[in-house]
Amino acid sequence: MQTVAIAGVGLIGASFGLALRREGFSGPILGVSSPDAISAARQIGAISDAVSLEEACSRADVIYLSQTVDRIAETLKAMGPFVTHETLVTDAGSTKVTICAAAAQHLPDRCFVGGHPLAGKETRGAQSADAGLFRGHVYILTGMQGRTSPHFATFNDYLEKFGARVVQLTPQQHDQALAFTSHLPQIVSTALAAALSGQSNPHLRSLFGPGLIDMTRLALSPSDIWSGILNDNREFVLQAIDRFCDQMKITRREIASGTVEGIFESAREFALEVRKNAR
Amino acid sequence: MQTVAIAGVGLIGASFGLALRREGFSGPILGVSSPDAISAARQIGAISDAVSLEEACSRADVIYLSQTVDRIAETLKAMGPFVTHETLVTDAGSTKVTICAAAAQHLPDRCFVGGHPLAGKETRGAQSADAGLFRGHVYILTGMQGRTSPHFATFNDYLEKFGARVVQLTPQQHDQALAFTSHLPQIVSTALAAALSGQSNPHLRSLFGPGLIDMTRLALSPSDIWSGILNDNREFVLQAIDRFCDQMKITRREIASGTVEGIFESAREFALEVRKNAR
């Protein structure tokens, strides 16, 4: 792994570049992105050069696609004619079924591994990038036919050096689980903020405690990134919404009848368990 | 204000005692609570002595009720025969209509001011207390007939010294606003954790990012405190749940049809505004 290319040097792509540098990678890091994103990423040292997608395909041993999920599918199609058989192509998209299918279609017999770092922020762009973004978080790898690339082992080693916990799943398992643990919390935060925003009571904008701040953090997330994710994973996302709305109905009924303790206990147990597993 | 009594020395009551000490109050701080709570509060210096409610009524210039909301109503009834006409009685309960009505009934012609510091944690007890808990947060005062107490001005000055932003509302305005900005976020966090907890997919307990951690923090809150709040404010809480569930239905429809941008924009605007107002 002498040369790396990053397509889409926003929060995740630029953090990947910074993390490579911090862990001692000294080769060229090529950026494929818009002029503004390139300029921000170069300024913080996340990339060394700006190149076209075609040049990235001819020069890089590892190509890291960290664009929005719909753009990643387009990029896989566009790079099809140029990717060599040894190059490792991987991505950081928040959905995996569609992207792995696009890779199978457009990069047949080439080395693709789908990826998804379960790390992020509600802010975007290289200016929010952080070499430590992946530390302590799960990094899912999926669609593993690309492990035949001679560069896969080195790439995987870097993920470990970043402090990420690498987990392998099928694309289907990934999209189903994340519909519940990532996409649903995003939707709930957005719907909560939208519901309050639709009320005319002016006190709702000034009288709140720290709980509302936590519960509306995800509502700050960029809509263009999320509309791609939600469109892509629509089926599992609608299932997750339906389960949540069923639970809201049960909760409403228990509040109406004055017996909420049971729901609080199972919720608390789950919240404690995810905190234990997050360590 | 020579002597203060605190009934219920949990997180809020013990933080009130610590904050008084930090701002220079040197008189006795009497605690009325269970033996375990008294012991924890005395250990951290939040109270100086343990007394009965009757003794607290005869000795204290200010009596601070920081129990669960149903206990506060009971305490108001129990203290009725003992409170003098000059003593300021105030509380820190999360609902205000019922408590102010109980004070009007059981302490007629005495000095009661309802209170609610919009600060808190998902943990409980004096061991979580913090002299800085109120800093930067709104402190609502309501049912203001108690400002005729000669001790009200000093009490109010201490709240300002704690760094709280004192806001006056009617009990009704309080309960309606907090149903949306505090009770609804609590219910949504609990329902989200309960919905995930009810799924058999084992990945839901290990594959998640920082968003799920934020969105389930409130789900750690103690059920006994919250069942009292939700029972007490049931009517407004059910209204808030219904508005939120309407918004979830709209959001589901927009995800199904692939047009979520509008909801994200209004949600983001609201989330930005509350952050600006939190400063």
Interface residues (C-beta under 8 A of the other chain):
Chain A: L118 A119 G120 H137 V138 I140 V167 L169 Q173 H174 Q176 A177 L178 F180 T181 S182 L184 P185 Q186 I187 V188 S189 T190 A191 L192 A193 A194 A195 L196 S197 G198 Q199 N201 H203 L204 R205 S206 L207 F208 G209 P210 G211 L212 I213 D214 M215 T216 R217 L218 A219 L220 S221 P222 S223 D224 W226 S227 L230 N231 R234 V237 L238 I241 D242 R243 F244 C245 D246 Q247 M248 K249 T251 R252 I255 A256 G258 V260 E261 I263 F264 E265 S266 A267 R268 E269 F270 A271 L272 E273 V274 R275 N277 A278
Chain B: L118 A119 G120 H137 V138 I140 V167 L169 Q173 H174 Q176 A177 L178 F180 T181 S182 L184 P185 Q186 I187 V188 S189 T190 A191 L192 A193 A194 A195 L196 S197 G198 Q199 N201 H203 L204 R205 S206 L207 F208 G209 P210 G211 L212 I213 D214 M215 T216 R217 L218 A219 L220 S221 P222 S223 D224 W226 S227 L230 N231 R234 V237 L238 I241 D242 R243 F244 C245 D246 Q247 M248 K249 T251 R252 I255 A256 G258 V260 E261 I263 F264 E265 S266 A267 R268 E269 F270 A271 L272 E273 V274 R275 N277 A278
